[in-house]
Amino acid sequence: MAYISNSDIETRLGSAVYVQLTDDTGAGTPNEAVVNEARAGAEGEVDAYLARRYAVPIDLSRHPELAGILTSMALDLAEYRLRLRRPPISSEAVARRDAAVTWLQRAASGEIELPAASAPSASTLGGFAGRATGAERVMTREDLSGF
């Protein structure tokens, strides 16, 4: 499920900047493959952070109240990715990208909750857990404290 579309990115940037940042051949038309790559990267970055706590991608048909915030975050990241292609990057674009990453990090760590009416599904990524096996410890820290 997509959080943003190429037309969302064009609306954010304006048509002239959209072409300027993506037209590598000088044809005067946007390169949709470049935009697709930036969009997919931005949406993947959003999902990479949120996957620590939530099943991703977040289903916006079940949680339409999250569409605004997730669209905003993905647009900030996609714009930054496109602007990286034609430096220098404005301080405003950098600040928006940094704020998006900070928000996503805080959401991933559980410091903030997604503003949903009902919590999105939890992540099924359990990862690996370590477990010790074998005989119990013969010598403890206290036994060795005098040595």
Backbone torsions as a table, in degrees:
resi	resn	phi	psi	omega
1	MET	NA	130.0	-177.7
2	ALA	-86.8	141.5	174.8
3	TYR	-90.0	-28.2	-179.1
4	ILE	-139.8	164.2	176.3
5	SER	-121.5	167.6	176.3
6	ASN	-61.3	-35.1	179.1
7	SER	-68.3	-31.1	174.1
8	ASP	-62.6	-41.8	179.5
9	ILE	-65.8	-42.2	178.8
10	GLU	-62.7	-41.1	178.0
11	THR	-62.8	-42.5	179.7
12	ARG	-61.4	-46.2	-173.8
13	LEU	-84.8	-28.5	-169.0
14	GLY	90.2	147.7	-173.6
15	SER	-59.4	-42.6	-176.8
16	ALA	-64.9	-45.4	179.9
17	VAL	-69.0	-36.7	177.2
18	TYR	-56.5	-45.4	178.2
19	VAL	-69.1	-46.2	-177.6
20	GLN	-56.5	-41.9	-176.1
21	LEU	-79.1	-15.8	-174.3
22	THR	-118.5	-17.5	-176.5
23	ASP	-84.6	99.8	-179.1
24	ASP	-89.3	-12.9	-176.5
25	THR	-101.4	-9.2	-177.7
26	GLY	77.9	20.9	-178.5
27	ALA	-77.3	-15.2	-178.5
28	GLY	83.5	11.6	178.0
29	THR	-127.2	149.8	-179.8
30	PRO	-69.9	147.2	175.3
31	ASN	-94.1	102.0	-175.6
32	GLU	-64.2	-27.2	177.5
33	ALA	-64.5	-38.6	177.4
34	VAL	-65.6	-43.1	179.3
35	VAL	-65.6	-42.3	178.0
36	ASN	-58.4	-41.8	-180.0
37	GLU	-64.6	-44.5	179.1
38	ALA	-64.9	-41.6	179.5
39	ARG	-64.4	-48.2	-179.8
40	ALA	-62.7	-39.3	177.7
41	GLY	-63.8	-42.5	179.8
42	ALA	-66.0	-45.1	179.1
43	GLU	-65.5	-36.8	176.5
44	GLY	-64.9	-37.5	178.3
45	GLU	-66.4	-42.8	176.1
46	VAL	-58.4	-48.6	-178.9
47	ASP	-65.2	-35.8	-179.5
48	ALA	-61.8	-40.1	177.2
49	TYR	-70.6	-49.9	-174.2
50	LEU	-68.7	-22.7	-177.8
51	ALA	-63.9	-17.7	177.2
52	ARG	-65.1	-26.5	-177.0
53	ARG	-123.8	-27.2	-171.3
54	TYR	-125.3	152.8	171.3
55	ALA	-70.4	127.5	-177.2
56	VAL	-119.3	154.6	-1.8
57	PRO	-71.4	151.7	177.9
58	ILE	-64.4	130.0	-179.8
59	ASP	-79.6	102.1	-176.8
60	LEU	-73.2	-16.1	174.7
61	SER	-73.3	-28.3	176.6
62	ARG	-89.4	-23.2	-178.6
63	HIS	-132.2	64.7	-177.0
64	PRO	-62.7	-21.9	179.5
65	GLU	-68.1	-15.2	178.9
66	LEU	-91.9	-8.9	-176.1
67	ALA	-58.4	-43.9	-177.3
68	GLY	-61.4	-49.2	-176.3
69	ILE	-70.5	-41.3	-179.0
70	LEU	-71.0	-35.6	175.0
71	THR	-63.2	-45.0	-180.0
72	SER	-61.2	-46.1	179.7
73	MET	-61.9	-46.3	-178.7
74	ALA	-65.3	-38.8	177.8
75	LEU	-65.0	-41.3	178.3
76	ASP	-60.5	-42.5	-179.4
77	LEU	-71.1	-40.9	179.7
78	ALA	-65.9	-42.9	178.4
79	GLU	-59.8	-44.8	179.7
80	TYR	-60.1	-44.9	179.6
81	ARG	-60.2	-41.2	179.2
82	LEU	-69.8	-40.1	-179.5
83	ARG	-68.6	-25.5	175.5
84	LEU	-60.5	-24.0	-179.3
85	ARG	-73.7	-21.7	-176.9
86	ARG	-136.8	71.9	179.9
87	PRO	-62.1	161.0	2.7
88	PRO	-79.9	156.6	179.5
89	ILE	-97.1	134.6	-179.0
90	SER	-64.9	150.9	179.4
91	SER	-63.8	-28.5	178.6
92	GLU	-67.3	-42.0	179.1
93	ALA	-65.7	-39.3	177.9
94	VAL	-65.3	-43.7	-179.4
95	ALA	-64.0	-40.6	178.3
96	ARG	-64.7	-42.2	178.6
97	ARG	-63.7	-45.5	180.0
98	ASP	-62.8	-40.4	178.5
99	ALA	-65.6	-39.1	178.5
100	ALA	-63.5	-45.5	179.9
101	VAL	-63.6	-42.2	178.8
102	THR	-61.9	-44.2	178.9
103	TRP	-62.5	-44.1	-179.8
104	LEU	-64.5	-39.9	177.1
105	GLN	-62.4	-42.5	179.9
106	ARG	-67.0	-38.2	177.2
107	ALA	-67.0	-40.1	-179.8
108	ALA	-65.6	-35.0	-178.0
109	SER	-83.4	-10.1	-178.7
110	GLY	87.9	4.7	178.6
111	GLU	-66.1	-32.7	172.9
112	ILE	-129.2	155.4	178.9
113	GLU	-105.5	148.1	174.0
114	LEU	-64.6	135.5	-177.1
115	PRO	-77.6	68.2	-178.1
116	ALA	-110.6	149.6	177.6
117	ALA	-62.4	-39.3	173.1
118	SER	-130.5	145.1	-175.7
119	ALA	-61.9	134.6	173.5
120	PRO	-61.3	159.9	-179.6
121	SER	-56.4	143.6	179.3
122	ALA	-72.5	155.1	177.7
123	SER	-66.1	142.5	176.0
124	THR	-97.3	4.1	178.4
125	LEU	-80.4	100.5	-178.4
126	GLY	-88.8	-21.4	-177.4
127	GLY	71.9	-164.3	-179.2
128	PHE	-110.4	144.4	176.5
129	ALA	-118.2	138.0	178.1
130	GLY	-88.4	148.8	179.0
131	ARG	-148.4	132.2	178.6
132	ALA	-86.1	141.6	175.6
133	THR	-129.3	164.1	177.3
134	GLY	114.0	-170.7	-177.7
135	ALA	-68.0	157.0	177.7
136	GLU	-68.5	156.4	-179.3
137	ARG	-59.3	131.7	-179.5
138	VAL	-84.2	-44.0	-179.3
139	MET	-115.7	135.6	179.9
140	THR	-104.2	172.4	176.7
141	ARG	-57.3	-40.4	-179.7
142	GLU	-65.3	-38.8	178.3
143	ASP	-62.6	-32.2	-175.8
144	LEU	-96.8	2.7	-174.2
145	SER	-63.4	-26.2	-179.1
146	GLY	-86.9	-1.2	-175.2
147	PHE	-104.7	NA	NA
